[in-house]
Amino acid sequence: MGFAIVKRSVSIAGHRTSISLEEPFWASLREIAERDRMSVQALIGRIDADRGDQNLSSAIRVFVLTDLRQRLGTPPPNGAAQD
C-alpha cells in the first residue's frame, strides 16, 4: 500500500517553499488546522518555528503522528522525545 507524494507550495515567514508529503499527511494537517481554527499555512509556520534542525517534511510527519498519539492517549515509544 503506497501513497503518492504530493508537493505543495507554501509561504513561511515571508518565504515561498515547497513541501512534499503523502496525501494522508496533508489531510491530517487540514483536520488539525481546522480543529485549531487556523490555516494550514499558519500551522506549518508553527511547526517550522519549533522544528530546530529537523527537515520540515519530517517535522510535519512527526507533528501529525504526535497529535494522533495524544488524541488516542497513547504514550510515545521508549526513547522518543516528548514535547
C-alpha distances in whole Angstrom, upper triangle without the diagonal:
4,7,10,13,16,19,22,26,28,31,32,35,37,34,32,28,25,22,18,16,12,13,12,15,17,17,18,21,22,22,24,26,27,28,30,32,31,30,26,28,31,28,27,30,31,28,29,32,31,29,31,30,27,24,24,20,20,23,21,18,20,22,20,19,22,23,21,22,25,25,24,27,24,26,25,24,27,28,26,28,29,31
4,7,9,12,16,19,22,24,28,29,32,33,31,28,25,21,18,15,12,9,10,11,13,15,16,17,19,20,21,23,25,26,27,29,30,29,27,24,26,28,26,24,27,28,25,26,30,29,26,29,28,24,22,21,17,17,20,19,16,19,21,18,18,22,22,20,22,25,25,24,27,25,27,25,24,27,28,26,27,29,29
4,6,9,13,15,19,21,25,25,29,30,28,25,22,18,15,12,9,6,7,8,10,12,12,14,16,17,18,20,22,23,24,26,27,26,24,20,22,25,23,21,24,25,23,24,27,27,24,27,26,23,20,19,15,16,18,16,14,17,19,16,16,20,21,19,21,24,24,23,26,25,26,25,25,28,28,25,27,28,28
4,6,10,13,16,19,23,24,28,28,26,22,19,16,13,10,8,6,7,10,11,11,13,15,16,17,19,21,22,23,25,27,28,26,23,20,21,24,22,20,24,25,22,23,27,27,24,27,26,22,19,18,14,16,19,16,15,18,20,18,18,22,22,21,24,26,26,26,29,28,29,27,27,30,30,27,28,29,29
4,7,10,13,16,19,20,24,25,22,19,16,12,10,6,5,4,7,10,10,10,13,14,15,16,18,20,20,22,24,25,26,24,21,18,18,21,20,17,20,22,20,20,23,24,21,24,22,19,16,15,11,13,16,14,13,16,18,16,17,21,21,21,23,25,25,26,29,27,28,26,26,29,29,26,26,27,27
4,7,10,13,16,18,22,22,20,16,14,10,8,5,5,6,6,10,10,8,11,13,13,14,17,18,18,20,22,23,24,21,18,15,16,19,18,15,19,21,19,19,22,23,21,24,23,20,16,14,11,14,16,14,13,17,18,16,18,21,21,21,24,26,26,27,29,28,29,27,28,31,30,27,28,28,28
4,7,10,13,15,19,19,16,13,10,6,5,4,6,9,9,13,12,10,13,15,14,15,18,19,18,21,23,23,24,21,18,14,14,17,17,14,17,19,17,17,20,22,20,22,21,18,15,13,10,14,16,13,14,18,18,17,19,22,22,23,25,27,27,29,31,30,31,28,29,32,31,28,28,28,27
4,7,10,12,16,16,14,10,8,5,5,7,8,11,11,14,12,9,13,15,13,13,17,17,16,18,21,21,21,18,14,11,11,14,14,12,14,17,16,15,19,20,19,21,21,19,16,13,11,15,16,13,15,18,18,17,20,22,22,22,26,27,27,29,31,30,31,29,30,33,32,29,28,28,27
4,7,10,13,12,10,7,6,4,6,9,11,14,14,17,15,12,15,17,14,15,18,19,17,19,22,21,21,18,14,12,10,13,14,11,13,16,15,14,17,20,18,21,20,19,16,13,12,16,16,14,17,20,19,19,22,24,23,24,27,28,28,31,33,32,33,31,32,35,33,30,29,29,27
4,6,10,10,8,6,6,6,8,11,13,16,16,18,15,12,15,16,13,14,17,17,14,17,20,19,18,15,11,9,6,10,11,9,9,13,13,12,14,17,16,19,19,18,15,12,12,16,15,13,16,19,17,18,21,22,21,23,26,27,27,29,31,31,31,29,31,34,32,29,27,27,25
4,7,6,5,4,6,9,10,14,16,19,19,21,18,16,18,19,16,16,19,18,16,18,21,19,18,15,12,11,7,9,11,9,8,12,13,11,13,16,16,18,19,18,16,13,14,18,16,15,18,20,19,20,23,24,23,25,28,28,28,31,33,33,33,31,33,35,33,30,28,28,25
4,5,5,6,7,10,11,15,16,20,20,21,18,16,19,19,15,16,19,18,15,18,21,18,18,14,12,11,7,8,10,8,6,9,10,8,9,13,13,15,16,16,14,11,13,16,14,14,17,19,17,18,22,22,21,24,26,26,27,30,31,31,31,28,31,33,31,27,25,25,22
4,6,8,10,13,15,18,20,23,24,25,22,20,23,22,18,19,22,20,18,21,22,20,19,16,14,14,10,10,12,10,7,10,12,9,9,13,14,15,17,17,16,14,16,19,17,16,20,21,19,21,24,24,23,26,28,28,29,32,33,33,32,30,32,34,32,29,26,26,23
4,7,10,13,15,19,21,24,25,26,23,21,24,24,20,21,24,22,20,22,24,22,21,17,15,15,11,12,14,13,10,13,15,13,13,17,17,18,19,20,19,16,18,21,19,19,23,24,22,24,27,27,26,29,31,31,32,35,36,36,36,34,36,37,35,32,30,29,27
4,6,10,13,16,19,22,23,25,22,20,23,23,20,21,24,23,20,23,26,23,23,19,17,15,12,13,15,13,11,14,15,12,13,17,17,17,18,18,16,14,16,19,18,18,21,23,21,23,26,26,26,29,31,31,32,35,36,36,35,33,35,36,34,31,29,29,27
4,7,10,14,16,20,20,23,20,18,21,22,18,19,23,22,19,22,25,23,23,19,16,14,11,13,15,12,11,15,15,13,15,18,17,19,19,18,16,13,15,18,18,17,20,22,21,22,25,26,26,28,30,31,31,34,35,35,35,33,34,36,34,31,29,30,27
4,7,10,13,17,18,20,17,15,19,20,17,18,22,21,19,22,24,23,23,19,16,14,11,14,15,11,11,15,14,11,14,17,15,17,16,15,13,10,11,15,15,14,17,19,19,20,22,24,24,26,28,29,30,32,33,33,33,30,31,33,32,28,27,28,26
4,7,10,13,14,17,15,13,17,18,15,16,20,20,18,21,24,23,23,20,16,13,12,15,15,11,13,16,15,13,16,18,16,18,17,16,12,10,10,13,14,13,15,18,18,18,21,23,23,24,27,28,28,30,32,31,32,29,30,32,31,28,27,27,26
4,6,10,12,14,11,10,14,15,12,14,18,17,16,19,22,21,22,19,16,12,11,14,13,10,12,15,13,11,15,16,14,17,16,14,10,8,6,10,11,10,11,14,14,15,17,19,19,21,23,24,25,27,29,28,28,25,27,29,28,24,24,24,23
4,7,9,12,10,9,13,14,13,15,18,18,18,21,23,23,23,21,18,14,14,17,16,13,15,17,15,14,18,19,16,19,17,15,11,9,6,10,12,10,11,14,15,14,16,19,19,20,23,24,25,26,28,27,28,25,26,28,27,24,24,25,24
4,6,8,6,7,10,11,10,13,15,15,16,19,20,21,22,20,17,13,14,17,15,12,16,17,14,15,18,18,16,19,18,15,12,10,7,9,11,9,8,12,13,12,13,16,17,17,19,21,22,23,25,24,25,22,23,26,25,22,22,23,22
4,6,6,7,9,10,11,13,15,16,17,19,20,22,23,21,19,15,17,19,17,15,19,20,17,18,22,21,19,22,21,18,15,14,10,11,13,11,9,13,14,12,13,17,17,16,19,21,21,22,24,23,24,22,23,26,26,23,23,24,24
4,5,5,6,9,10,11,12,14,15,17,18,20,21,19,17,14,16,19,17,15,19,20,18,19,23,23,21,24,24,21,18,16,12,14,16,12,11,15,15,12,14,18,17,16,19,21,20,21,24,24,25,24,25,28,28,25,25,26,25
4,5,5,6,9,10,11,12,14,15,16,18,20,19,17,14,17,19,16,15,19,20,17,19,23,22,21,24,24,21,18,16,13,14,15,12,10,13,13,10,11,15,14,13,16,18,17,18,21,20,22,21,22,25,26,23,23,23,23
4,5,5,6,9,10,10,12,14,15,16,18,17,15,12,14,16,13,12,16,16,14,15,19,18,17,20,20,17,15,13,10,11,11,8,7,10,10,7,9,12,12,11,14,16,16,17,20,19,20,19,20,24,24,20,20,20,20
4,5,5,6,9,10,11,12,14,15,16,15,12,9,11,14,12,11,14,15,14,15,19,19,18,21,22,18,16,13,11,13,13,9,9,13,12,9,12,15,14,14,17,19,18,20,22,22,23,22,24,27,27,23,23,23,22
4,5,5,6,9,10,11,12,14,15,14,13,10,13,15,13,13,17,17,16,18,21,21,20,24,25,22,20,17,14,16,16,12,12,14,13,10,13,15,13,13,16,18,16,18,21,21,23,22,24,28,28,24,24,24,23
4,5,5,6,8,10,10,12,14,13,13,10,13,14,11,12,16,15,14,17,19,19,18,22,23,20,18,16,13,14,14,10,10,12,10,7,9,12,10,9,13,14,13,14,17,18,19,19,21,24,25,21,21,20,19
4,5,5,6,8,10,10,12,11,9,6,10,11,8,8,12,12,11,13,16,16,16,19,21,18,17,13,12,13,12,8,9,11,9,7,10,12,10,11,14,15,14,17,19,19,21,20,22,25,25,21,21,20,18
4,6,5,6,9,10,10,9,8,6,10,11,9,10,14,14,14,16,18,19,19,23,24,21,20,16,15,17,16,12,13,15,13,10,14,15,13,13,17,17,16,18,21,22,24,23,25,29,29,25,24,23,21
4,5,5,6,9,10,10,10,9,13,13,11,13,16,15,15,18,20,20,20,24,26,23,22,19,17,18,17,13,14,15,13,10,13,14,11,11,15,15,13,15,18,19,21,21,24,27,28,24,24,22,20
4,5,5,6,8,9,9,8,12,11,8,11,13,12,12,15,17,16,17,21,23,21,20,17,16,17,15,12,12,13,10,8,11,12,8,10,13,12,11,14,16,18,19,19,22,25,25,22,21,19,17
4,5,5,6,5,6,5,9,8,6,9,11,11,12,14,16,16,17,21,23,21,20,17,16,18,16,12,14,15,12,11,14,14,11,13,17,16,15,18,20,21,23,22,25,28,28,24,23,21,19
4,5,5,6,7,8,11,11,10,13,15,14,15,18,20,20,21,25,27,25,24,20,20,21,19,16,17,19,15,14,17,17,14,15,18,17,15,18,21,22,24,24,27,31,31,27,26,24,21
4,5,8,10,11,14,13,11,14,16,15,16,19,20,20,21,25,27,25,25,21,21,22,19,16,17,18,15,13,16,15,12,13,16,14,12,16,18,20,22,22,25,29,29,25,24,22,19
4,6,9,10,12,10,9,12,14,12,13,17,17,17,19,22,25,23,23,20,20,21,18,16,17,18,14,13,16,15,12,14,17,15,13,17,18,21,22,22,25,28,28,25,23,20,18
4,7,10,12,10,10,13,14,13,15,18,18,19,21,25,27,26,25,22,22,23,21,18,20,20,17,16,19,19,15,17,20,18,17,21,22,24,26,26,29,32,32,28,26,24,21
4,7,8,6,7,10,11,11,13,15,16,17,19,22,25,23,22,19,19,21,18,16,18,19,16,15,19,18,15,18,21,19,18,22,23,25,26,26,29,32,31,28,26,24,21
4,5,5,6,9,10,11,13,14,15,17,18,22,24,22,21,17,17,20,18,15,17,19,16,15,19,19,17,19,22,21,20,23,25,27,28,27,30,33,32,28,26,25,22
4,5,5,6,9,10,10,12,14,16,16,20,21,19,18,14,14,16,14,11,14,16,13,12,16,17,15,17,20,20,19,22,24,25,26,25,27,30,29,26,24,23,21
4,5,5,6,9,10,10,12,14,15,18,20,18,17,13,13,16,14,12,15,17,14,15,18,19,17,19,22,22,22,25,27,27,28,26,29,31,30,27,25,24,21
4,5,5,6,9,10,11,13,14,17,19,18,18,14,15,17,15,13,16,17,14,15,18,18,16,19,22,21,21,24,26,26,27,25,28,31,30,26,24,22,19
4,5,5,6,9,10,11,12,16,18,16,16,12,13,15,12,10,13,14,10,11,15,14,13,15,18,17,17,21,22,23,23,22,25,27,26,22,20,19,16
4,5,5,6,9,10,10,14,15,14,12,9,10,12,10,7,11,12,10,11,14,15,14,16,19,19,19,22,24,24,24,22,24,27,25,22,20,19,17
4,5,5,6,9,10,13,15,14,13,10,12,14,11,10,14,15,12,14,17,17,16,19,21,21,22,25,26,26,26,24,26,28,27,23,21,20,17
4,5,5,6,9,12,14,14,14,11,13,14,11,10,14,13,10,13,16,15,14,17,19,18,19,22,23,23,23,21,24,26,24,21,18,17,14
4,5,5,6,10,12,10,11,8,10,10,7,7,10,10,7,10,13,12,12,15,17,16,18,21,21,21,21,18,21,23,21,18,15,15,12
4,5,5,8,10,9,9,6,9,11,8,8,12,12,10,13,16,15,16,19,20,20,22,24,25,24,24,21,23,25,23,19,17,17,15
4,6,7,10,11,12,10,13,14,10,11,15,14,12,15,18,16,17,20,21,21,22,25,25,25,24,22,24,25,23,20,17,17,14
4,6,9,9,11,10,13,12,9,10,13,12,10,14,15,14,14,18,19,18,20,23,22,22,21,18,21,22,20,16,13,13,10
4,6,6,8,7,10,9,6,9,11,10,9,13,14,13,15,18,18,18,21,23,23,22,20,18,19,20,18,15,12,13,11
4,6,9,9,13,12,9,12,15,13,13,17,18,16,18,21,21,21,24,26,26,25,23,20,21,21,19,16,13,14,13
4,7,9,12,11,9,13,15,14,15,18,19,18,20,23,23,23,26,28,28,26,24,21,21,22,19,17,14,16,16
4,6,9,7,6,10,11,10,12,15,15,15,17,20,20,21,24,25,25,23,22,18,19,20,17,15,13,15,15
4,6,5,6,9,10,11,12,14,15,16,18,20,21,22,24,26,26,25,24,20,21,22,20,17,16,18,17
4,5,5,6,9,10,10,12,14,15,16,18,20,21,22,24,25,24,23,20,22,23,21,18,17,18,17
4,5,5,6,9,10,11,12,14,15,17,19,20,21,23,24,23,23,20,21,23,21,18,18,19,18
4,5,5,6,8,10,11,12,14,15,16,18,20,21,22,20,20,17,17,19,18,15,14,16,16
4,6,5,6,9,10,10,12,14,15,16,18,20,21,19,18,16,17,19,17,14,13,14,13
4,5,5,6,9,10,10,12,14,15,17,18,20,19,19,16,18,21,19,16,15,15,14
4,5,5,6,9,10,11,12,14,16,17,18,17,17,14,16,18,18,14,14,15,15
4,5,5,6,8,10,10,12,14,15,16,14,14,11,13,15,14,11,11,11,11
4,5,5,6,9,10,10,12,14,15,14,14,12,15,17,16,13,12,11,10
4,5,5,6,9,10,11,12,14,14,14,13,15,18,18,15,14,14,13
4,5,5,6,9,10,11,12,11,11,10,12,15,15,12,13,12,12
4,5,5,6,9,10,10,9,9,8,11,14,14,10,10,9,9
4,6,5,6,9,10,10,11,11,14,17,18,14,14,12,11
4,5,5,6,9,8,11,11,13,17,18,15,15,14,14
4,5,5,6,5,7,7,10,14,15,12,13,11,12
4,5,5,6,7,9,12,15,16,14,13,11,11
4,5,8,10,12,15,18,20,17,17,15,14
4,5,9,11,14,17,19,17,18,15,16
4,6,9,12,15,17,15,16,13,14
4,7,9,12,14,13,14,12,14
4,6,9,11,10,11,9,12
4,6,8,6,8,7,10
4,6,6,9,10,13
4,6,9,10,14
4,7,9,13
4,6,10
4,7
4
